[in-house]
Amino acid sequence: MQAKSGSDEIGIVQARQDLAVCAAKFSGFIARGVAAQFMAGGLIALFELGLQDAEMVVLREQHYRLVPAADITDRDRAFYRVAVGSD
């Protein structure tokens, strides 16, 4: 897991090393590289990183905004309960 903010960039070398260490230490599991980038406007981008043909690639990217718990409605909770349960 890498987390970066401002002008810091996600390091490909570090991500590659993280996946290699996980593969060596936990050979019975599938490693999933994750990185977070704090963006302008209060957004957070989460990336799933992986190796594809020996190249580090972004397998999936999602953007989120943290909000106060009081701003989350029952309808929001119901939506995410279904959406997350189906992934």
PyMOL Python script that loads the backbone (N, CA, C, O; Angstrom):
from pymol import cmd

cmd.read_pdbstr("""\
ATOM      1  N   MET A   1       0.857  -1.176   0.000  1.00  0.00           N
ATOM      2  CA  MET A   1       0.000   0.000   0.000  1.00  0.00           C
ATOM      3  C   MET A   1       0.891   1.223   0.000  1.00  0.00           C
ATOM      4  O   MET A   1       1.781   1.369   0.838  1.00  0.00           O
ATOM      5  N   GLN A   2       0.636   2.087  -0.947  1.00  0.00           N
ATOM      6  CA  GLN A   2       1.316   3.373  -0.995  1.00  0.00           C
ATOM      7  C   GLN A   2       0.254   4.463  -0.846  1.00  0.00           C
ATOM      8  O   GLN A   2      -0.868   4.312  -1.330  1.00  0.00           O
ATOM      9  N   ALA A   3       0.604   5.536  -0.189  1.00  0.00           N
ATOM     10  CA  ALA A   3      -0.288   6.694  -0.104  1.00  0.00           C
ATOM     11  C   ALA A   3       0.549   7.939  -0.393  1.00  0.00           C
ATOM     12  O   ALA A   3       1.606   8.145   0.202  1.00  0.00           O
ATOM     13  N   LYS A   4       0.060   8.754  -1.307  1.00  0.00           N
ATOM     14  CA  LYS A   4       0.786   9.951  -1.728  1.00  0.00           C
ATOM     15  C   LYS A   4      -0.152  11.152  -1.709  1.00  0.00           C
ATOM     16  O   LYS A   4      -1.365  11.014  -1.868  1.00  0.00           O
ATOM     17  N   SER A   5       0.426  12.323  -1.513  1.00  0.00           N
ATOM     18  CA  SER A   5      -0.382  13.541  -1.558  1.00  0.00           C
ATOM     19  C   SER A   5       0.393  14.628  -2.278  1.00  0.00           C
ATOM     20  O   SER A   5       1.597  14.518  -2.512  1.00  0.00           O
ATOM     21  N   GLY A   6      -0.330  15.674  -2.619  1.00  0.00           N
ATOM     22  CA  GLY A   6       0.303  16.801  -3.291  1.00  0.00           C
ATOM     23  C   GLY A   6       0.943  16.390  -4.595  1.00  0.00           C
ATOM     24  O   GLY A   6       0.330  15.701  -5.410  1.00  0.00           O
ATOM     25  N   SER A   7       2.188  16.819  -4.793  1.00  0.00           N
ATOM     26  CA  SER A   7       2.878  16.517  -6.046  1.00  0.00           C
ATOM     27  C   SER A   7       3.629  15.187  -6.004  1.00  0.00           C
ATOM     28  O   SER A   7       4.251  14.799  -6.993  1.00  0.00           O
ATOM     29  N   ASP A   8       3.577  14.472  -4.846  1.00  0.00           N
ATOM     30  CA  ASP A   8       4.213  13.153  -4.767  1.00  0.00           C
ATOM     31  C   ASP A   8       3.522  12.205  -5.735  1.00  0.00           C
ATOM     32  O   ASP A   8       2.304  12.253  -5.908  1.00  0.00           O
ATOM     33  N   GLU A   9       4.311  11.345  -6.363  1.00  0.00           N
ATOM     34  CA  GLU A   9       3.767  10.391  -7.318  1.00  0.00           C
ATOM     35  C   GLU A   9       3.940   8.969  -6.814  1.00  0.00           C
ATOM     36  O   GLU A   9       4.874   8.669  -6.071  1.00  0.00           O
ATOM     37  N   ILE A  10       3.039   8.109  -7.223  1.00  0.00           N
ATOM     38  CA  ILE A  10       3.126   6.700  -6.875  1.00  0.00           C
ATOM     39  C   ILE A  10       4.342   6.116  -7.575  1.00  0.00           C
ATOM     40  O   ILE A  10       4.513   6.282  -8.782  1.00  0.00           O
ATOM     41  N   GLY A  11       5.188   5.427  -6.808  1.00  0.00           N
ATOM     42  CA  GLY A  11       6.433   4.899  -7.347  1.00  0.00           C
ATOM     43  C   GLY A  11       6.266   3.508  -7.924  1.00  0.00           C
ATOM     44  O   GLY A  11       5.887   2.575  -7.217  1.00  0.00           O
ATOM     45  N   ILE A  12       6.549   3.371  -9.203  1.00  0.00           N
ATOM     46  CA  ILE A  12       6.441   2.087  -9.884  1.00  0.00           C
ATOM     47  C   ILE A  12       7.433   1.085  -9.287  1.00  0.00           C
ATOM     48  O   ILE A  12       7.089  -0.079  -9.082  1.00  0.00           O
ATOM     49  N   VAL A  13       8.650   1.529  -9.010  1.00  0.00           N
ATOM     50  CA  VAL A  13       9.667   0.637  -8.457  1.00  0.00           C
ATOM     51  C   VAL A  13       9.218   0.131  -7.094  1.00  0.00           C
ATOM     52  O   VAL A  13       9.331  -1.060  -6.805  1.00  0.00           O
ATOM     53  N   GLN A  14       8.709   1.025  -6.257  1.00  0.00           N
ATOM     54  CA  GLN A  14       8.247   0.618  -4.932  1.00  0.00           C
ATOM     55  C   GLN A  14       7.085  -0.371  -5.052  1.00  0.00           C
ATOM     56  O   GLN A  14       7.054  -1.373  -4.337  1.00  0.00           O
ATOM     57  N   ALA A  15       6.145  -0.106  -5.936  1.00  0.00           N
ATOM     58  CA  ALA A  15       4.997  -1.003  -6.124  1.00  0.00           C
ATOM     59  C   ALA A  15       5.468  -2.379  -6.582  1.00  0.00           C
ATOM     60  O   ALA A  15       4.969  -3.399  -6.107  1.00  0.00           O
ATOM     61  N   ARG A  16       6.415  -2.408  -7.492  1.00  0.00           N
ATOM     62  CA  ARG A  16       6.972  -3.667  -7.995  1.00  0.00           C
ATOM     63  C   ARG A  16       7.642  -4.434  -6.844  1.00  0.00           C
ATOM     64  O   ARG A  16       7.464  -5.645  -6.710  1.00  0.00           O
ATOM     65  N   GLN A  17       8.411  -3.716  -6.020  1.00  0.00           N
ATOM     66  CA  GLN A  17       9.080  -4.343  -4.880  1.00  0.00           C
ATOM     67  C   GLN A  17       8.058  -4.858  -3.858  1.00  0.00           C
ATOM     68  O   GLN A  17       8.231  -5.943  -3.303  1.00  0.00           O
ATOM     69  N   ASP A  18       7.007  -4.090  -3.612  1.00  0.00           N
ATOM     70  CA  ASP A  18       5.966  -4.505  -2.669  1.00  0.00           C
ATOM     71  C   ASP A  18       5.331  -5.820  -3.113  1.00  0.00           C
ATOM     72  O   ASP A  18       5.148  -6.728  -2.303  1.00  0.00           O
ATOM     73  N   LEU A  19       4.998  -5.922  -4.397  1.00  0.00           N
ATOM     74  CA  LEU A  19       4.386  -7.142  -4.913  1.00  0.00           C
ATOM     75  C   LEU A  19       5.356  -8.315  -4.830  1.00  0.00           C
ATOM     76  O   LEU A  19       4.942  -9.435  -4.528  1.00  0.00           O
ATOM     77  N   ALA A  20       6.636  -8.076  -5.094  1.00  0.00           N
ATOM     78  CA  ALA A  20       7.638  -9.146  -5.032  1.00  0.00           C
ATOM     79  C   ALA A  20       7.802  -9.651  -3.599  1.00  0.00           C
ATOM     80  O   ALA A  20       7.900 -10.858  -3.379  1.00  0.00           O
ATOM     81  N   VAL A  21       7.832  -8.747  -2.630  1.00  0.00           N
ATOM     82  CA  VAL A  21       7.954  -9.148  -1.224  1.00  0.00           C
ATOM     83  C   VAL A  21       6.737  -9.961  -0.800  1.00  0.00           C
ATOM     84  O   VAL A  21       6.875 -10.988  -0.137  1.00  0.00           O
ATOM     85  N   CYS A  22       5.558  -9.509  -1.178  1.00  0.00           N
ATOM     86  CA  CYS A  22       4.333 -10.249  -0.840  1.00  0.00           C
ATOM     87  C   CYS A  22       4.353 -11.645  -1.460  1.00  0.00           C
ATOM     88  O   CYS A  22       3.992 -12.622  -0.804  1.00  0.00           O
ATOM     89  N   ALA A  23       4.767 -11.739  -2.704  1.00  0.00           N
ATOM     90  CA  ALA A  23       4.824 -13.040  -3.379  1.00  0.00           C
ATOM     91  C   ALA A  23       5.813 -13.972  -2.681  1.00  0.00           C
ATOM     92  O   ALA A  23       5.564 -15.172  -2.571  1.00  0.00           O
ATOM     93  N   ALA A  24       6.923 -13.427  -2.214  1.00  0.00           N
ATOM     94  CA  ALA A  24       7.935 -14.246  -1.545  1.00  0.00           C
ATOM     95  C   ALA A  24       7.490 -14.671  -0.146  1.00  0.00           C
ATOM     96  O   ALA A  24       7.688 -15.822   0.245  1.00  0.00           O
ATOM     97  N   LYS A  25       6.895 -13.758   0.601  1.00  0.00           N
ATOM     98  CA  LYS A  25       6.506 -14.050   1.985  1.00  0.00           C
ATOM     99  C   LYS A  25       5.196 -14.813   2.095  1.00  0.00           C
ATOM    100  O   LYS A  25       4.998 -15.586   3.032  1.00  0.00           O
ATOM    101  N   PHE A  26       4.303 -14.595   1.135  1.00  0.00           N
ATOM    102  CA  PHE A  26       2.966 -15.182   1.202  1.00  0.00           C
ATOM    103  C   PHE A  26       2.660 -15.902  -0.112  1.00  0.00           C
ATOM    104  O   PHE A  26       1.715 -15.555  -0.821  1.00  0.00           O
ATOM    105  N   SER A  27       3.468 -16.898  -0.419  1.00  0.00           N
ATOM    106  CA  SER A  27       3.382 -17.555  -1.725  1.00  0.00           C
ATOM    107  C   SER A  27       2.050 -18.251  -1.972  1.00  0.00           C
ATOM    108  O   SER A  27       1.705 -18.513  -3.124  1.00  0.00           O
ATOM    109  N   GLY A  28       1.301 -18.555  -0.935  1.00  0.00           N
ATOM    110  CA  GLY A  28       0.014 -19.209  -1.108  1.00  0.00           C
ATOM    111  C   GLY A  28      -1.126 -18.254  -1.401  1.00  0.00           C
ATOM    112  O   GLY A  28      -2.270 -18.682  -1.559  1.00  0.00           O
ATOM    113  N   PHE A  29      -0.830 -16.977  -1.475  1.00  0.00           N
ATOM    114  CA  PHE A  29      -1.858 -15.957  -1.692  1.00  0.00           C
ATOM    115  C   PHE A  29      -1.583 -15.164  -2.962  1.00  0.00           C
ATOM    116  O   PHE A  29      -0.474 -15.192  -3.496  1.00  0.00           O
ATOM    117  N   ILE A  30      -2.578 -14.473  -3.429  1.00  0.00           N
ATOM    118  CA  ILE A  30      -2.421 -13.577  -4.581  1.00  0.00           C
ATOM    119  C   ILE A  30      -2.281 -12.158  -4.046  1.00  0.00           C
ATOM    120  O   ILE A  30      -3.186 -11.647  -3.386  1.00  0.00           O
ATOM    121  N   ALA A  31      -1.157 -11.528  -4.328  1.00  0.00           N
ATOM    122  CA  ALA A  31      -0.915 -10.154  -3.874  1.00  0.00           C
ATOM    123  C   ALA A  31      -1.694  -9.177  -4.742  1.00  0.00           C
ATOM    124  O   ALA A  31      -1.761  -9.326  -5.962  1.00  0.00           O
ATOM    125  N   ARG A  32      -2.277  -8.183  -4.101  1.00  0.00           N
ATOM    126  CA  ARG A  32      -2.979  -7.126  -4.830  1.00  0.00           C
ATOM    127  C   ARG A  32      -2.385  -5.795  -4.379  1.00  0.00           C
ATOM    128  O   ARG A  32      -2.560  -5.384  -3.232  1.00  0.00           O
ATOM    129  N   GLY A  33      -1.688  -5.134  -5.285  1.00  0.00           N
ATOM    130  CA  GLY A  33      -1.079  -3.854  -4.974  1.00  0.00           C
ATOM    131  C   GLY A  33      -2.133  -2.759  -4.931  1.00  0.00           C
ATOM    132  O   GLY A  33      -2.988  -2.666  -5.812  1.00  0.00           O
ATOM    133  N   VAL A  34      -2.059  -1.933  -3.895  1.00  0.00           N
ATOM    134  CA  VAL A  34      -3.025  -0.851  -3.723  1.00  0.00           C
ATOM    135  C   VAL A  34      -2.265   0.445  -3.470  1.00  0.00           C
ATOM    136  O   VAL A  34      -1.289   0.467  -2.720  1.00  0.00           O
ATOM    137  N   ALA A  35      -2.716   1.515  -4.096  1.00  0.00           N
ATOM    138  CA  ALA A  35      -2.125   2.834  -3.880  1.00  0.00           C
ATOM    139  C   ALA A  35      -3.243   3.858  -3.751  1.00  0.00           C
ATOM    140  O   ALA A  35      -4.306   3.722  -4.357  1.00  0.00           O
ATOM    141  N   ALA A  36      -2.983   4.876  -2.955  1.00  0.00           N
ATOM    142  CA  ALA A  36      -3.946   5.965  -2.768  1.00  0.00           C
ATOM    143  C   ALA A  36      -3.262   7.280  -3.106  1.00  0.00           C
ATOM    144  O   ALA A  36      -2.107   7.503  -2.742  1.00  0.00           O
ATOM    145  N   GLN A  37      -3.978   8.142  -3.799  1.00  0.00           N
ATOM    146  CA  GLN A  37      -3.468   9.466  -4.160  1.00  0.00           C
ATOM    147  C   GLN A  37      -4.496  10.495  -3.727  1.00  0.00           C
ATOM    148  O   GLN A  37      -5.644  10.459  -4.168  1.00  0.00           O
ATOM    149  N   PHE A  38      -4.082  11.416  -2.860  1.00  0.00           N
ATOM    150  CA  PHE A  38      -4.975  12.490  -2.451  1.00  0.00           C
ATOM    151  C   PHE A  38      -4.954  13.551  -3.534  1.00  0.00           C
ATOM    152  O   PHE A  38      -3.890  13.998  -3.961  1.00  0.00           O
ATOM    153  N   MET A  39      -6.148  13.952  -3.979  1.00  0.00           N
ATOM    154  CA  MET A  39      -6.277  14.849  -5.122  1.00  0.00           C
ATOM    155  C   MET A  39      -6.914  16.167  -4.710  1.00  0.00           C
ATOM    156  O   MET A  39      -7.381  16.320  -3.582  1.00  0.00           O
ATOM    157  N   ALA A  40      -6.926  17.105  -5.630  1.00  0.00           N
ATOM    158  CA  ALA A  40      -7.562  18.398  -5.397  1.00  0.00           C
ATOM    159  C   ALA A  40      -9.058  18.203  -5.170  1.00  0.00           C
ATOM    160  O   ALA A  40      -9.649  17.229  -5.639  1.00  0.00           O
ATOM    161  N   GLY A  41      -9.654  19.132  -4.452  1.00  0.00           N
ATOM    162  CA  GLY A  41     -11.093  19.099  -4.238  1.00  0.00           C
ATOM    163  C   GLY A  41     -11.539  18.063  -3.229  1.00  0.00           C
ATOM    164  O   GLY A  41     -12.720  17.723  -3.168  1.00  0.00           O
ATOM    165  N   GLY A  42     -10.592  17.549  -2.422  1.00  0.00           N
ATOM    166  CA  GLY A  42     -10.948  16.587  -1.393  1.00  0.00           C
ATOM    167  C   GLY A  42     -11.182  15.180  -1.887  1.00  0.00           C
ATOM    168  O   GLY A  42     -11.711  14.349  -1.149  1.00  0.00           O
ATOM    169  N   LEU A  43     -10.797  14.890  -3.130  1.00  0.00           N
ATOM    170  CA  LEU A  43     -10.969  13.544  -3.659  1.00  0.00           C
ATOM    171  C   LEU A  43      -9.785  12.654  -3.289  1.00  0.00           C
ATOM    172  O   LEU A  43      -8.663  13.129  -3.109  1.00  0.00           O
ATOM    173  N   ILE A  44     -10.057  11.366  -3.181  1.00  0.00           N
ATOM    174  CA  ILE A  44      -9.024  10.359  -2.980  1.00  0.00           C
ATOM    175  C   ILE A  44      -9.169   9.345  -4.107  1.00  0.00           C
ATOM    176  O   ILE A  44     -10.248   8.790  -4.318  1.00  0.00           O
ATOM    177  N   ALA A  45      -8.089   9.108  -4.821  1.00  0.00           N
ATOM    178  CA  ALA A  45      -8.086   8.088  -5.872  1.00  0.00           C
ATOM    179  C   ALA A  45      -7.443   6.834  -5.307  1.00  0.00           C
ATOM    180  O   ALA A  45      -6.346   6.889  -4.753  1.00  0.00           O
ATOM    181  N   LEU A  46      -8.129   5.694  -5.448  1.00  0.00           N
ATOM    182  CA  LEU A  46      -7.569   4.408  -5.058  1.00  0.00           C
ATOM    183  C   LEU A  46      -7.286   3.610  -6.324  1.00  0.00           C
ATOM    184  O   LEU A  46      -8.123   3.527  -7.224  1.00  0.00           O
ATOM    185  N   PHE A  47      -6.109   3.035  -6.378  1.00  0.00           N
ATOM    186  CA  PHE A  47      -5.674   2.271  -7.542  1.00  0.00           C
ATOM    187  C   PHE A  47      -5.364   0.841  -7.133  1.00  0.00           C
ATOM    188  O   PHE A  47      -4.772   0.607  -6.079  1.00  0.00           O
ATOM    189  N   GLU A  48      -5.760  -0.108  -7.955  1.00  0.00           N
ATOM    190  CA  GLU A  48      -5.270  -1.466  -7.818  1.00  0.00           C
ATOM    191  C   GLU A  48      -4.191  -1.629  -8.888  1.00  0.00           C
ATOM    192  O   GLU A  48      -4.443  -1.416 -10.074  1.00  0.00           O
ATOM    193  N   LEU A  49      -2.998  -2.007  -8.458  1.00  0.00           N
ATOM    194  CA  LEU A  49      -1.852  -2.134  -9.354  1.00  0.00           C
ATOM    195  C   LEU A  49      -1.520  -3.602  -9.557  1.00  0.00           C
ATOM    196  O   LEU A  49      -1.730  -4.428  -8.667  1.00  0.00           O
ATOM    197  N   GLY A  50      -1.009  -3.914 -10.717  1.00  0.00           N
ATOM    198  CA  GLY A  50      -0.613  -5.291 -10.994  1.00  0.00           C
ATOM    199  C   GLY A  50       0.405  -5.356 -12.101  1.00  0.00           C
ATOM    200  O   GLY A  50       0.667  -4.375 -12.795  1.00  0.00           O
ATOM    201  N   LEU A  51       0.972  -6.534 -12.251  1.00  0.00           N
ATOM    202  CA  LEU A  51       1.937  -6.766 -13.330  1.00  0.00           C
ATOM    203  C   LEU A  51       1.223  -7.422 -14.495  1.00  0.00           C
ATOM    204  O   LEU A  51       0.482  -8.391 -14.329  1.00  0.00           O
ATOM    205  N   GLN A  52       1.459  -6.879 -15.667  1.00  0.00           N
ATOM    206  CA  GLN A  52       0.883  -7.420 -16.890  1.00  0.00           C
ATOM    207  C   GLN A  52       1.985  -7.425 -17.940  1.00  0.00           C
ATOM    208  O   GLN A  52       2.455  -6.366 -18.356  1.00  0.00           O
ATOM    209  N   ASP A  53       2.399  -8.611 -18.367  1.00  0.00           N
ATOM    210  CA  ASP A  53       3.516  -8.739 -19.308  1.00  0.00           C
ATOM    211  C   ASP A  53       4.751  -8.012 -18.784  1.00  0.00           C
ATOM    212  O   ASP A  53       5.426  -7.296 -19.524  1.00  0.00           O
ATOM    213  N   ALA A  54       5.035  -8.206 -17.495  1.00  0.00           N
ATOM    214  CA  ALA A  54       6.199  -7.621 -16.804  1.00  0.00           C
ATOM    215  C   ALA A  54       6.132  -6.105 -16.666  1.00  0.00           C
ATOM    216  O   ALA A  54       7.113  -5.486 -16.253  1.00  0.00           O
ATOM    217  N   GLU A  55       5.006  -5.496 -17.000  1.00  0.00           N
ATOM    218  CA  GLU A  55       4.817  -4.046 -16.850  1.00  0.00           C
ATOM    219  C   GLU A  55       3.858  -3.778 -15.701  1.00  0.00           C
ATOM    220  O   GLU A  55       2.869  -4.492 -15.540  1.00  0.00           O
ATOM    221  N   MET A  56       4.144  -2.748 -14.897  1.00  0.00           N
ATOM    222  CA  MET A  56       3.240  -2.341 -13.835  1.00  0.00           C
ATOM    223  C   MET A  56       2.101  -1.543 -14.468  1.00  0.00           C
ATOM    224  O   MET A  56       2.336  -0.566 -15.179  1.00  0.00           O
ATOM    225  N   VAL A  57       0.875  -1.966 -14.204  1.00  0.00           N
ATOM    226  CA  VAL A  57      -0.289  -1.299 -14.792  1.00  0.00           C
ATOM    227  C   VAL A  57      -1.334  -1.032 -13.714  1.00  0.00           C
ATOM    228  O   VAL A  57      -1.369  -1.692 -12.676  1.00  0.00           O
ATOM    229  N   VAL A  58      -2.176  -0.054 -13.990  1.00  0.00           N
ATOM    230  CA  VAL A  58      -3.326   0.218 -13.134  1.00  0.00           C
ATOM    231  C   VAL A  58      -4.450  -0.699 -13.607  1.00  0.00           C
ATOM    232  O   VAL A  58      -4.944  -0.568 -14.727  1.00  0.00           O
ATOM    233  N   LEU A  59      -4.847  -1.629 -12.739  1.00  0.00           N
ATOM    234  CA  LEU A  59      -5.912  -2.559 -13.076  1.00  0.00           C
ATOM    235  C   LEU A  59      -7.289  -1.941 -12.853  1.00  0.00           C
ATOM    236  O   LEU A  59      -8.248  -2.234 -13.568  1.00  0.00           O
ATOM    237  N   ARG A  60      -7.359  -1.072 -11.833  1.00  0.00           N
ATOM    238  CA  ARG A  60      -8.635  -0.430 -11.529  1.00  0.00           C
ATOM    239  C   ARG A  60      -8.374   0.879 -10.801  1.00  0.00           C
ATOM    240  O   ARG A  60      -7.434   0.984 -10.013  1.00  0.00           O
ATOM    241  N   GLU A  61      -9.200   1.862 -11.066  1.00  0.00           N
ATOM    242  CA  GLU A  61      -9.097   3.178 -10.419  1.00  0.00           C
ATOM    243  C   GLU A  61     -10.491   3.628 -10.016  1.00  0.00           C
ATOM    244  O   GLU A  61     -11.425   3.595 -10.817  1.00  0.00           O
ATOM    245  N   GLN A  62     -10.618   4.051  -8.764  1.00  0.00           N
ATOM    246  CA  GLN A  62     -11.894   4.575  -8.251  1.00  0.00           C
ATOM    247  C   GLN A  62     -11.603   5.862  -7.495  1.00  0.00           C
ATOM    248  O   GLN A  62     -10.562   5.986  -6.850  1.00  0.00           O
ATOM    249  N   HIS A  63     -12.517   6.816  -7.574  1.00  0.00           N
ATOM    250  CA  HIS A  63     -12.366   8.080  -6.853  1.00  0.00           C
ATOM    251  C   HIS A  63     -13.424   8.162  -5.758  1.00  0.00           C
ATOM    252  O   HIS A  63     -14.577   7.779  -5.958  1.00  0.00           O
ATOM    253  N   TYR A  64     -13.010   8.671  -4.594  1.00  0.00           N
ATOM    254  CA  TYR A  64     -13.892   8.778  -3.439  1.00  0.00           C
ATOM    255  C   TYR A  64     -13.749  10.163  -2.816  1.00  0.00           C
ATOM    256  O   TYR A  64     -12.736  10.843  -2.982  1.00  0.00           O
ATOM    257  N   ARG A  65     -14.778  10.553  -2.106  1.00  0.00           N
ATOM    258  CA  ARG A  65     -14.745  11.788  -1.325  1.00  0.00           C
ATOM    259  C   ARG A  65     -15.166  11.441   0.091  1.00  0.00           C
ATOM    260  O   ARG A  65     -16.239  10.877   0.304  1.00  0.00           O
ATOM    261  N   LEU A  66     -14.326  11.775   1.058  1.00  0.00           N
ATOM    262  CA  LEU A  66     -14.689  11.552   2.449  1.00  0.00           C
ATOM    263  C   LEU A  66     -15.690  12.620   2.876  1.00  0.00           C
ATOM    264  O   LEU A  66     -15.504  13.805   2.598  1.00  0.00           O
ATOM    265  N   VAL A  67     -16.734  12.199   3.540  1.00  0.00           N
ATOM    266  CA  VAL A  67     -17.768  13.123   4.011  1.00  0.00           C
ATOM    267  C   VAL A  67     -18.050  12.836   5.481  1.00  0.00           C
ATOM    268  O   VAL A  67     -17.782  11.735   5.961  1.00  0.00           O
ATOM    269  N   PRO A  68     -18.584  13.812   6.192  1.00  0.00           N
ATOM    270  CA  PRO A  68     -18.960  13.562   7.586  1.00  0.00           C
ATOM    271  C   PRO A  68     -20.043  12.479   7.652  1.00  0.00           C
ATOM    272  O   PRO A  68     -20.908  12.412   6.780  1.00  0.00           O
ATOM    273  N   ALA A  69     -19.993  11.640   8.680  1.00  0.00           N
ATOM    274  CA  ALA A  69     -20.963  10.549   8.828  1.00  0.00           C
ATOM    275  C   ALA A  69     -22.393  11.068   8.801  1.00  0.00           C
ATOM    276  O   ALA A  69     -23.290  10.389   8.302  1.00  0.00           O
ATOM    277  N   ALA A  70     -22.607  12.245   9.325  1.00  0.00           N
ATOM    278  CA  ALA A  70     -23.964  12.820   9.372  1.00  0.00           C
ATOM    279  C   ALA A  70     -24.512  13.102   7.978  1.00  0.00           C
ATOM    280  O   ALA A  70     -25.726  13.209   7.804  1.00  0.00           O
ATOM    281  N   ASP A  71     -23.637  13.224   6.986  1.00  0.00           N
ATOM    282  CA  ASP A  71     -24.073  13.503   5.612  1.00  0.00           C
ATOM    283  C   ASP A  71     -24.468  12.239   4.839  1.00  0.00           C
ATOM    284  O   ASP A  71     -24.960  12.335   3.714  1.00  0.00           O
ATOM    285  N   ILE A  72     -24.261  11.072   5.424  1.00  0.00           N
ATOM    286  CA  ILE A  72     -24.592   9.817   4.744  1.00  0.00           C
ATOM    287  C   ILE A  72     -26.019   9.427   5.109  1.00  0.00           C
ATOM    288  O   ILE A  72     -26.345   9.240   6.281  1.00  0.00           O
ATOM    289  N   THR A  73     -26.856   9.308   4.098  1.00  0.00           N
ATOM    290  CA  THR A  73     -28.271   9.013   4.325  1.00  0.00           C
ATOM    291  C   THR A  73     -28.507   7.495   4.399  1.00  0.00           C
ATOM    292  O   THR A  73     -27.639   6.703   4.031  1.00  0.00           O
ATOM    293  N   ASP A  74     -29.682   7.112   4.876  1.00  0.00           N
ATOM    294  CA  ASP A  74     -30.048   5.699   4.889  1.00  0.00           C
ATOM    295  C   ASP A  74     -30.074   5.145   3.462  1.00  0.00           C
ATOM    296  O   ASP A  74     -29.720   3.988   3.236  1.00  0.00           O
ATOM    297  N   ARG A  75     -30.490   5.965   2.511  1.00  0.00           N
ATOM    298  CA  ARG A  75     -30.502   5.546   1.102  1.00  0.00           C
ATOM    299  C   ARG A  75     -29.082   5.262   0.618  1.00  0.00           C
ATOM    300  O   ARG A  75     -28.850   4.280  -0.087  1.00  0.00           O
ATOM    301  N   ASP A  76     -28.124   6.124   0.998  1.00  0.00           N
ATOM    302  CA  ASP A  76     -26.717   5.893   0.653  1.00  0.00           C
ATOM    303  C   ASP A  76     -26.241   4.558   1.215  1.00  0.00           C
ATOM    304  O   ASP A  76     -25.614   3.768   0.509  1.00  0.00           O
ATOM    305  N   ARG A  77     -26.543   4.309   2.489  1.00  0.00           N
ATOM    306  CA  ARG A  77     -26.114   3.067   3.138  1.00  0.00           C
ATOM    307  C   ARG A  77     -26.691   1.848   2.425  1.00  0.00           C
ATOM    308  O   ARG A  77     -25.990   0.858   2.215  1.00  0.00           O
ATOM    309  N   ALA A  78     -27.959   1.920   2.058  1.00  0.00           N
ATOM    310  CA  ALA A  78     -28.607   0.802   1.359  1.00  0.00           C
ATOM    311  C   ALA A  78     -27.942   0.566   0.001  1.00  0.00           C
ATOM    312  O   ALA A  78     -27.707  -0.578  -0.389  1.00  0.00           O
ATOM    313  N   PHE A  79     -27.641   1.648  -0.713  1.00  0.00           N
ATOM    314  CA  PHE A  79     -26.980   1.531  -2.018  1.00  0.00           C
ATOM    315  C   PHE A  79     -25.622   0.849  -1.880  1.00  0.00           C
ATOM    316  O   PHE A  79     -25.324  -0.093  -2.614  1.00  0.00           O
ATOM    317  N   TYR A  80     -24.793   1.321  -0.939  1.00  0.00           N
ATOM    318  CA  TYR A  80     -23.454   0.773  -0.785  1.00  0.00           C
ATOM    319  C   TYR A  80     -23.472  -0.650  -0.242  1.00  0.00           C
ATOM    320  O   TYR A  80     -22.579  -1.441  -0.548  1.00  0.00           O
ATOM    321  N   ARG A  81     -24.470  -0.981   0.554  1.00  0.00           N
ATOM    322  CA  ARG A  81     -24.597  -2.349   1.055  1.00  0.00           C
ATOM    323  C   ARG A  81     -24.781  -3.309  -0.120  1.00  0.00           C
ATOM    324  O   ARG A  81     -24.176  -4.381  -0.149  1.00  0.00           O
ATOM    325  N   VAL A  82     -25.614  -2.924  -1.086  1.00  0.00           N
ATOM    326  CA  VAL A  82     -25.852  -3.746  -2.275  1.00  0.00           C
ATOM    327  C   VAL A  82     -24.651  -3.696  -3.212  1.00  0.00           C
ATOM    328  O   VAL A  82     -24.212  -4.733  -3.710  1.00  0.00           O
ATOM    329  N   ALA A  83     -24.116  -2.499  -3.458  1.00  0.00           N
ATOM    330  CA  ALA A  83     -23.008  -2.334  -4.413  1.00  0.00           C
ATOM    331  C   ALA A  83     -21.758  -3.062  -3.948  1.00  0.00           C
ATOM    332  O   ALA A  83     -21.101  -3.731  -4.746  1.00  0.00           O
ATOM    333  N   VAL A  84     -21.423  -2.945  -2.690  1.00  0.00           N
ATOM    334  CA  VAL A  84     -20.202  -3.578  -2.168  1.00  0.00           C
ATOM    335  C   VAL A  84     -20.409  -5.082  -2.064  1.00  0.00           C
ATOM    336  O   VAL A  84     -19.481  -5.852  -2.313  1.00  0.00           O
ATOM    337  N   GLY A  85     -21.593  -5.501  -1.707  1.00  0.00           N
ATOM    338  CA  GLY A  85     -21.872  -6.929  -1.594  1.00  0.00           C
ATOM    339  C   GLY A  85     -21.805  -7.667  -2.913  1.00  0.00           C
ATOM    340  O   GLY A  85     -21.600  -8.880  -2.936  1.00  0.00           O
ATOM    341  N   SER A  86     -21.979  -6.939  -4.032  1.00  0.00           N
ATOM    342  CA  SER A  86     -21.985  -7.593  -5.343  1.00  0.00           C
ATOM    343  C   SER A  86     -20.612  -7.614  -6.001  1.00  0.00           C
ATOM    344  O   SER A  86     -20.454  -8.226  -7.058  1.00  0.00           O
ATOM    345  N   ASP A  87     -19.612  -6.961  -5.405  1.00  0.00           N
ATOM    346  CA  ASP A  87     -18.276  -6.888  -6.010  1.00  0.00           C
ATOM    347  C   ASP A  87     -17.480  -8.123  -5.757  1.00  0.00           C
ATOM    348  O   ASP A  87     -16.335  -8.221  -6.199  1.00  0.00           O
TER     349      ASP A  87
END
""", "prot")
cmd.dss("prot")
cmd.show_as("cartoon", "prot")
cmd.util.cbc("prot")
cmd.orient("prot")
